[in-house]
Amino acid sequence: MRLAIIRARFQLVLGLLVLLTISAPSKASDPEQCTPLSVTVTQTDPIRATLRWTPRAGAVAFFIQYSTGKFPTQELQTYDGSGVAEASLYNLTPGQSYTIELCEARAAGACPGLPGPDSCEDQVTFTAANAWPDTVQPDPTRAVCTMMPDVAIMGEWPGDPAEAVLAAATADDCCMACATAPSWLPYTAQCTHFVFDPTAQQCFLKRERLGDISVPGSISGEVRAWPVGR
């Protein structure tokens, strides 16, 4: 019985060590091998981003982790040694700040895991853009949308609770409703498009744009800028 208690205490201490070291900055047995990486973050739109960096000598794989919802998004990739490495981030919330955990491995299986001689860990922080690069946002508290008359966009519902039809008096109201709708959990499903029915004064929120159909009188829209601090 005493031996079992000692083992249980050891397992608890080990578990605490794991929790404490997962979010630690760059660490390894040989700090000289883990000089900080120079990572650039580029965005072609507010929902996605690309990380680029030149891996350290001897890198064979990398593991990235970041949170976009209830569960973290994780990706493990091998590296062939051909210059710049890159990783894509998806389902970002415009205007939200992110911390990306980047583990670089010099041996198979070294990432993810505890810091050791075969891995280096880095953190990259950035804030997702509020607008597409080519979009002017005169009032940062208001959304900006591109309107498409006589078109009904086909796309998935972002998720509960927006599966219910929303009341809207104008297409601009529908634009603002889409841009300020929450990102639904467990995985982020950001509203990016909508269909407005002016006769019924109803708004249908969408994520992504899977296709279009011709519907005279309908107005579809795409969010191009989200309100700051929404």
Phi and psi in degrees as GROMACS dihedral restraints (atoms count N, CA, C in turn):
[ dihedral_restraints ]
;  ai    aj    ak    al  type     phi  dphi    fc
    3     4     5     6     1   -62.4    20    10
    4     5     6     7     1   -39.4    20    10
    6     7     8     9     1   -64.0    20    10
    7     8     9    10     1   -39.6    20    10
    9    10    11    12     1   -63.7    20    10
   10    11    12    13     1   -38.7    20    10
   12    13    14    15     1   -66.1    20    10
   13    14    15    16     1   -41.8    20    10
   15    16    17    18     1   -62.0    20    10
   16    17    18    19     1   -43.7    20    10
   18    19    20    21     1   -63.1    20    10
   19    20    21    22     1   -41.3    20    10
   21    22    23    24     1   -62.8    20    10
   22    23    24    25     1   -41.8    20    10
   24    25    26    27     1   -64.8    20    10
   25    26    27    28     1   -39.9    20    10
   27    28    29    30     1   -63.4    20    10
   28    29    30    31     1   -42.4    20    10
   30    31    32    33     1   -63.8    20    10
   31    32    33    34     1   -37.6    20    10
   33    34    35    36     1   -65.4    20    10
   34    35    36    37     1   -44.4    20    10
   36    37    38    39     1   -62.2    20    10
   37    38    39    40     1   -42.4    20    10
   39    40    41    42     1   -63.0    20    10
   40    41    42    43     1   -40.8    20    10
   42    43    44    45     1   -61.8    20    10
   43    44    45    46     1   -39.7    20    10
   45    46    47    48     1   -65.2    20    10
   46    47    48    49     1   -38.2    20    10
   48    49    50    51     1   -62.1    20    10
   49    50    51    52     1   -40.9    20    10
   51    52    53    54     1   -61.5    20    10
   52    53    54    55     1   -45.2    20    10
   54    55    56    57     1   -64.0    20    10
   55    56    57    58     1   -34.3    20    10
   57    58    59    60     1   -78.1    20    10
   58    59    60    61     1   -25.5    20    10
   60    61    62    63     1   -98.7    20    10
   61    62    63    64     1   -13.0    20    10
   63    64    65    66     1   -62.3    20    10
   64    65    66    67     1   -39.9    20    10
   66    67    68    69     1   -96.1    20    10
   67    68    69    70     1    11.2    20    10
   69    70    71    72     1   -71.3    20    10
   70    71    72    73     1   150.1    20    10
   72    73    74    75     1   -71.0    20    10
   73    74    75    76     1  -174.0    20    10
   75    76    77    78     1   -48.0    20    10
   76    77    78    79     1   122.3    20    10
   78    79    80    81     1  -142.4    20    10
   79    80    81    82     1   149.5    20    10
   81    82    83    84     1  -171.0    20    10
   82    83    84    85     1   169.3    20    10
   84    85    86    87     1   -65.4    20    10
   85    86    87    88     1   -31.7    20    10
   87    88    89    90     1  -116.9    20    10
   88    89    90    91     1    97.4    20    10
   90    91    92    93     1   -58.2    20    10
   91    92    93    94     1   -27.9    20    10
   93    94    95    96     1   -64.9    20    10
   94    95    96    97     1   -24.6    20    10
   96    97    98    99     1   -82.7    20    10
   97    98    99   100     1   -10.5    20    10
   99   100   101   102     1  -115.2    20    10
  100   101   102   103     1    48.4    20    10
  102   103   104   105     1   -62.4    20    10
  103   104   105   106     1   142.8    20    10
  105   106   107   108     1   -57.2    20    10
  106   107   108   109     1   139.4    20    10
  108   109   110   111     1   -79.4    20    10
  109   110   111   112     1   152.0    20    10
  111   112   113   114     1  -101.6    20    10
  112   113   114   115     1   102.2    20    10
  114   115   116   117     1  -108.6    20    10
  115   116   117   118     1   129.1    20    10
  117   118   119   120     1  -104.0    20    10
  118   119   120   121     1   145.2    20    10
  120   121   122   123     1  -120.0    20    10
  121   122   123   124     1   123.5    20    10
  123   124   125   126     1  -123.2    20    10
  124   125   126   127     1   147.6    20    10
  126   127   128   129     1  -130.3    20    10
  127   128   129   130     1   128.8    20    10
  129   130   131   132     1   -91.3    20    10
  130   131   132   133     1   -19.1    20    10
  132   133   134   135     1  -155.9    20    10
  133   134   135   136     1   165.9    20    10
  135   136   137   138     1   -69.3    20    10
  136   137   138   139     1   -12.7    20    10
  138   139   140   141     1   -91.7    20    10
  139   140   141   142     1   -21.7    20    10
  141   142   143   144     1  -129.0    20    10
  142   143   144   145     1   157.3    20    10
  144   145   146   147     1  -150.3    20    10
  145   146   147   148     1   158.6    20    10
  147   148   149   150     1  -128.1    20    10
  148   149   150   151     1   128.7    20    10
  150   151   152   153     1   -95.4    20    10
  151   152   153   154     1   138.6    20    10
  153   154   155   156     1  -136.3    20    10
  154   155   156   157     1   139.5    20    10
  156   157   158   159     1  -160.3    20    10
  157   158   159   160     1   161.7    20    10
  159   160   161   162     1   -96.6    20    10
  160   161   162   163     1   113.9    20    10
  162   163   164   165     1   -62.7    20    10
  163   164   165   166     1   156.2    20    10
  165   166   167   168     1   -70.2    20    10
  166   167   168   169     1   160.4    20    10
  168   169   170   171     1   -59.5    20    10
  169   170   171   172     1   134.5    20    10
  171   172   173   174     1    90.0    20    10
  172   173   174   175     1    -1.3    20    10
  174   175   176   177     1   -67.3    20    10
  175   176   177   178     1   136.5    20    10
  177   178   179   180     1  -121.5    20    10
  178   179   180   181     1   -15.4    20    10
  180   181   182   183     1  -163.7    20    10
  181   182   183   184     1   165.0    20    10
  183   184   185   186     1  -145.9    20    10
  184   185   186   187     1   154.0    20    10
  186   187   188   189     1  -129.9    20    10
  187   188   189   190     1   128.1    20    10
  189   190   191   192     1  -119.8    20    10
  190   191   192   193     1   150.1    20    10
  192   193   194   195     1  -145.9    20    10
  193   194   195   196     1   132.7    20    10
  195   196   197   198     1  -152.7    20    10
  196   197   198   199     1   159.7    20    10
  198   199   200   201     1  -106.2    20    10
  199   200   201   202     1   125.9    20    10
  201   202   203   204     1  -120.6    20    10
  202   203   204   205     1     4.4    20    10
  204   205   206   207     1  -173.6    20    10
  205   206   207   208     1  -146.0    20    10
  207   208   209   210     1   -67.7    20    10
  208   209   210   211     1   -33.8    20    10
  210   211   212   213     1  -115.5    20    10
  211   212   213   214     1   147.8    20    10
  213   214   215   216     1   -71.7    20    10
  214   215   216   217     1   148.0    20    10
  216   217   218   219     1   -89.8    20    10
  217   218   219   220     1   129.0    20    10
  219   220   221   222     1  -128.9    20    10
  220   221   222   223     1   146.7    20    10
  222   223   224   225     1  -149.6    20    10
  223   224   225   226     1   131.7    20    10
  225   226   227   228     1  -117.8    20    10
  226   227   228   229     1   125.4    20    10
  228   229   230   231     1  -131.1    20    10
  229   230   231   232     1   145.6    20    10
  231   232   233   234     1   -84.2    20    10
  232   233   234   235     1   158.0    20    10
  234   235   236   237     1  -125.5    20    10
  235   236   237   238     1   127.6    20    10
  237   238   239   240     1   -92.3    20    10
  238   239   240   241     1     3.3    20    10
  240   241   242   243     1    82.9    20    10
  241   242   243   244     1    10.5    20    10
  243   244   245   246     1   -97.2    20    10
  244   245   246   247     1    73.9    20    10
  246   247   248   249     1    73.1    20    10
  247   248   249   250     1  -131.3    20    10
  249   250   251   252     1   -72.4    20    10
  250   251   252   253     1   137.0    20    10
  252   253   254   255     1  -102.5    20    10
  253   254   255   256     1   153.6    20    10
  255   256   257   258     1  -146.8    20    10
  256   257   258   259     1   155.0    20    10
  258   259   260   261     1  -140.5    20    10
  259   260   261   262     1   140.6    20    10
  261   262   263   264     1  -101.5    20    10
  262   263   264   265     1   139.5    20    10
  264   265   266   267     1  -111.7    20    10
  265   266   267   268     1   136.6    20    10
  267   268   269   270     1  -126.3    20    10
  268   269   270   271     1   165.9    20    10
  270   271   272   273     1    56.5    20    10
  271   272   273   274     1    40.0    20    10
  273   274   275   276     1   -78.7    20    10
  274   275   276   277     1   153.9    20    10
  276   277   278   279     1   -97.0    20    10
  277   278   279   280     1   120.2    20    10
  279   280   281   282     1   -53.7    20    10
  280   281   282   283     1   133.7    20    10
  282   283   284   285     1    83.1    20    10
  283   284   285   286     1    -4.8    20    10
  285   286   287   288     1   -89.3    20    10
  286   287   288   289     1   143.8    20    10
  288   289   290   291     1   -87.6    20    10
  289   290   291   292     1   142.6    20    10
  291   292   293   294     1  -130.7    20    10
  292   293   294   295     1   146.5    20    10
  294   295   296   297     1  -118.9    20    10
  295   296   297   298     1   119.1    20    10
  297   298   299   300     1  -103.8    20    10
  298   299   300   301     1   125.5    20    10
  300   301   302   303     1   -87.4    20    10
  301   302   303   304     1   123.0    20    10
  303   304   305   306     1  -119.7    20    10
  304   305   306   307     1   115.7    20    10
  306   307   308   309     1  -110.3    20    10
  307   308   309   310     1   124.2    20    10
  309   310   311   312     1  -108.4    20    10
  310   311   312   313     1   126.2    20    10
  312   313   314   315     1  -105.7    20    10
  313   314   315   316     1   139.6    20    10
  315   316   317   318     1  -106.1    20    10
  316   317   318   319     1     3.9    20    10
  318   319   320   321     1  -149.8    20    10
  319   320   321   322     1   148.0    20    10
  321   322   323   324     1   -59.5    20    10
  322   323   324   325     1   133.8    20    10
  324   325   326   327     1    85.1    20    10
  325   326   327   328     1    -0.9    20    10
  327   328   329   330     1   -74.5    20    10
  328   329   330   331     1   -22.6    20    10
  330   331   332   333     1  -129.6    20    10
  331   332   333   334     1   136.4    20    10
  333   334   335   336     1   -78.7    20    10
  334   335   336   337     1   160.1    20    10
  336   337   338   339     1   165.5    20    10
  337   338   339   340     1  -173.2    20    10
  339   340   341   342     1   -71.0    20    10
  340   341   342   343     1   148.2    20    10
  342   343   344   345     1   -55.9    20    10
  343   344   345   346     1   138.0    20    10
  345   346   347   348     1  -159.2    20    10
  346   347   348   349     1  -175.1    20    10
  348   349   350   351     1   -66.8    20    10
  349   350   351   352     1   -16.9    20    10
  351   352   353   354     1  -106.1    20    10
  352   353   354   355     1    14.7    20    10
  354   355   356   357     1  -148.4    20    10
  355   356   357   358     1   155.5    20    10
  357   358   359   360     1  -132.3    20    10
  358   359   360   361     1   142.8    20    10
  360   361   362   363     1  -120.1    20    10
  361   362   363   364     1   136.0    20    10
  363   364   365   366     1  -132.6    20    10
  364   365   366   367     1   158.2    20    10
  366   367   368   369     1  -120.5    20    10
  367   368   369   370     1   135.7    20    10
  369   370   371   372     1  -121.9    20    10
  370   371   372   373     1   126.6    20    10
  372   373   374   375     1  -117.8    20    10
  373   374   375   376     1   140.6    20    10
  375   376   377   378     1  -160.3    20    10
  376   377   378   379     1   163.9    20    10
  378   379   380   381     1  -113.7    20    10
  379   380   381   382     1   126.6    20    10
  381   382   383   384     1   -64.3    20    10
  382   383   384   385     1   144.4    20    10
  384   385   386   387     1   -65.6    20    10
  385   386   387   388     1   154.0    20    10
  387   388   389   390     1   -90.3    20    10
  388   389   390   391     1   -17.3    20    10
  390   391   392   393     1  -143.7    20    10
  391   392   393   394     1   158.0    20    10
  393   394   395   396     1   -64.5    20    10
  394   395   396   397     1   150.7    20    10
  396   397   398   399     1   -57.7    20    10
  397   398   399   400     1   -31.4    20    10
  399   400   401   402     1   -95.3    20    10
  400   401   402   403     1    13.8    20    10
  402   403   404   405     1  -106.4    20    10
  403   404   405   406     1   130.5    20    10
  405   406   407   408     1   -94.6    20    10
  406   407   408   409     1   130.3    20    10
  408   409   410   411     1  -117.4    20    10
  409   410   411   412     1    89.9    20    10
  411   412   413   414     1   -58.3    20    10
  412   413   414   415     1   -41.1    20    10
  414   415   416   417     1  -117.0    20    10
  415   416   417   418     1   108.8    20    10
  417   418   419   420     1   -64.1    20    10
  418   419   420   421     1   -12.4    20    10
  420   421   422   423     1   -89.2    20    10
  421   422   423   424     1    -5.9    20    10
  423   424   425   426     1  -116.5    20    10
  424   425   426   427     1   145.4    20    10
  426   427   428   429     1   -76.1    20    10
  427   428   429   430     1   155.5    20    10
  429   430   431   432     1  -121.8    20    10
  430   431   432   433     1   127.4    20    10
  432   433   434   435     1  -129.5    20    10
  433   434   435   436     1   148.2    20    10
  435   436   437   438     1   -91.8    20    10
  436   437   438   439     1   125.2    20    10
  438   439   440   441     1   -98.8    20    10
  439   440   441   442     1   143.4    20    10
  441   442   443   444     1  -130.1    20    10
  442   443   444   445     1   101.4    20    10
  444   445   446   447     1   -71.8    20    10
  445   446   447   448     1   151.1    20    10
  447   448   449   450     1    59.8    20    10
  448   449   450   451     1    29.0    20    10
  450   451   452   453     1  -132.5    20    10
  451   452   453   454     1   138.0    20    10
  453   454   455   456     1  -117.6    20    10
  454   455   456   457     1   114.5    20    10
  456   457   458   459     1   -74.1    20    10
  457   458   459   460     1   137.1    20    10
  459   460   461   462     1   -97.1    20    10
  460   461   462   463     1   131.3    20    10
  462   463   464   465     1  -171.1    20    10
  463   464   465   466     1   169.5    20    10
  465   466   467   468     1   -77.6    20    10
  466   467   468   469     1   150.7    20    10
  468   469   470   471     1   -63.6    20    10
  469   470   471   472     1   139.6    20    10
  471   472   473   474     1   -61.1    20    10
  472   473   474   475     1   -31.5    20    10
  474   475   476   477     1   133.0    20    10
  475   476   477   478     1   164.3    20    10
  477   478   479   480     1   -58.5    20    10
  478   479   480   481     1   135.7    20    10
  480   481   482   483     1   -96.3    20    10
  481   482   483   484     1    11.2    20    10
  483   484   485   486     1   -86.8    20    10
  484   485   486   487     1     9.1    20    10
  486   487   488   489     1   -72.4    20    10
  487   488   489   490     1   -19.7    20    10
  489   490   491   492     1   -74.3    20    10
  490   491   492   493     1   145.4    20    10
  492   493   494   495     1   -68.6    20    10
  493   494   495   496     1   134.3    20    10
  495   496   497   498     1   -98.0    20    10
  496   497   498   499     1   144.6    20    10
  498   499   500   501     1   -81.4    20    10
  499   500   501   502     1   136.2    20    10
  501   502   503   504     1  -152.2    20    10
  502   503   504   505     1   135.1    20    10
  504   505   506   507     1   -84.3    20    10
  505   506   507   508     1   -29.4    20    10
  507   508   509   510     1  -139.4    20    10
  508   509   510   511     1   168.0    20    10
  510   511   512   513     1   -66.4    20    10
  511   512   513   514     1   -32.5    20    10
  513   514   515   516     1   -64.3    20    10
  514   515   516   517     1   -38.2    20    10
  516   517   518   519     1   -62.7    20    10
  517   518   519   520     1   -39.6    20    10
  519   520   521   522     1   -65.4    20    10
  520   521   522   523     1   -39.4    20    10
  522   523   524   525     1   -59.8    20    10
  523   524   525   526     1   -47.0    20    10
  525   526   527   528     1   -67.2    20    10
  526   527   528   529     1   -36.8    20    10
  528   529   530   531     1   -63.9    20    10
  529   530   531   532     1   -40.3    20    10
  531   532   533   534     1   -67.0    20    10
  532   533   534   535     1   -45.4    20    10
  534   535   536   537     1   -68.4    20    10
  535   536   537   538     1   -26.3    20    10
  537   538   539   540     1  -103.1    20    10
  538   539   540   541     1     1.3    20    10
  540   541   542   543     1   -66.6    20    10
  541   542   543   544     1   142.7    20    10
  543   544   545   546     1   -69.0    20    10
  544   545   546   547     1   159.3    20    10
  546   547   548   549     1   -85.3    20    10
  547   548   549   550     1   123.6    20    10
  549   550   551   552     1   -84.1    20    10
  550   551   552   553     1   140.5    20    10
  552   553   554   555     1   -95.4    20    10
  553   554   555   556     1   161.4    20    10
  555   556   557   558     1   -77.6    20    10
  556   557   558   559     1   -21.9    20    10
  558   559   560   561     1  -111.2    20    10
  559   560   561   562     1   145.5    20    10
  561   562   563   564     1   -63.9    20    10
  562   563   564   565     1   129.6    20    10
  564   565   566   567     1  -132.4    20    10
  565   566   567   568     1    87.7    20    10
  567   568   569   570     1   -78.3    20    10
  568   569   570   571     1   131.1    20    10
  570   571   572   573     1   -68.9    20    10
  571   572   573   574     1   126.0    20    10
  573   574   575   576     1  -124.4    20    10
  574   575   576   577     1   -19.3    20    10
  576   577   578   579     1  -138.4    20    10
  577   578   579   580     1   166.2    20    10
  579   580   581   582     1  -156.2    20    10
  580   581   582   583     1   163.3    20    10
  582   583   584   585     1  -126.7    20    10
  583   584   585   586     1   127.2    20    10
  585   586   587   588     1  -110.4    20    10
  586   587   588   589     1   128.4    20    10
  588   589   590   591     1  -103.7    20    10
  589   590   591   592     1   102.1    20    10
  591   592   593   594     1   -68.7    20    10
  592   593   594   595     1   -26.4    20    10
  594   595   596   597     1   -69.8    20    10
  595   596   597   598     1   -48.1    20    10
  597   598   599   600     1   -85.9    20    10
  598   599   600   601     1   -10.1    20    10
  600   601   602   603     1    52.2    20    10
  601   602   603   604     1    55.3    20    10
  603   604   605   606     1  -126.6    20    10
  604   605   606   607     1   149.8    20    10
  606   607   608   609     1  -124.4    20    10
  607   608   609   610     1   132.0    20    10
  609   610   611   612     1  -116.8    20    10
  610   611   612   613     1   116.3    20    10
  612   613   614   615     1   -84.0    20    10
  613   614   615   616     1   145.8    20    10
  615   616   617   618     1  -135.5    20    10
  616   617   618   619     1   156.9    20    10
  618   619   620   621     1  -117.6    20    10
  619   620   621   622     1   129.7    20    10
  621   622   623   624     1    66.4    20    10
  622   623   624   625     1   179.4    20    10
  624   625   626   627     1  -133.6    20    10
  625   626   627   628     1   102.5    20    10
  627   628   629   630     1   -92.2    20    10
  628   629   630   631     1   -13.4    20    10
  630   631   632   633     1   166.6    20    10
  631   632   633   634     1   173.0    20    10
  633   634   635   636     1  -129.1    20    10
  634   635   636   637     1   149.3    20    10
  636   637   638   639     1  -131.6    20    10
  637   638   639   640     1   150.5    20    10
  639   640   641   642     1   -82.1    20    10
  640   641   642   643     1   119.9    20    10
  642   643   644   645     1  -135.5    20    10
  643   644   645   646     1    97.8    20    10
  645   646   647   648     1   -54.7    20    10
  646   647   648   649     1   132.0    20    10
  648   649   650   651     1    96.9    20    10
  649   650   651   652     1   -27.3    20    10
  651   652   653   654     1   -73.4    20    10
  652   653   654   655     1   153.8    20    10
  654   655   656   657     1  -128.7    20    10
  655   656   657   658     1   120.8    20    10
  657   658   659   660     1  -104.1    20    10
  658   659   660   661     1   156.8    20    10
  660   661   662   663     1  -145.4    20    10
  661   662   663   664     1   155.9    20    10
  663   664   665   666     1  -124.9    20    10
  664   665   666   667     1   128.3    20    10
  666   667   668   669     1   -73.6    20    10
  667   668   669   670     1   127.1    20    10
  669   670   671   672     1  -112.5    20    10
  670   671   672   673     1   -17.7    20    10
  672   673   674   675     1  -149.1    20    10
  673   674   675   676     1   137.3    20    10
  675   676   677   678     1  -105.6    20    10
  676   677   678   679     1   147.2    20    10
  678   679   680   681     1   -61.0    20    10
  679   680   681   682     1   139.1    20    10
  681   682   683   684     1   -71.5    20    10
  682   683   684   685     1   134.1    20    10
  684   685   686   687     1    71.8    20    10
  685   686   687   688     1    21.9    20    10
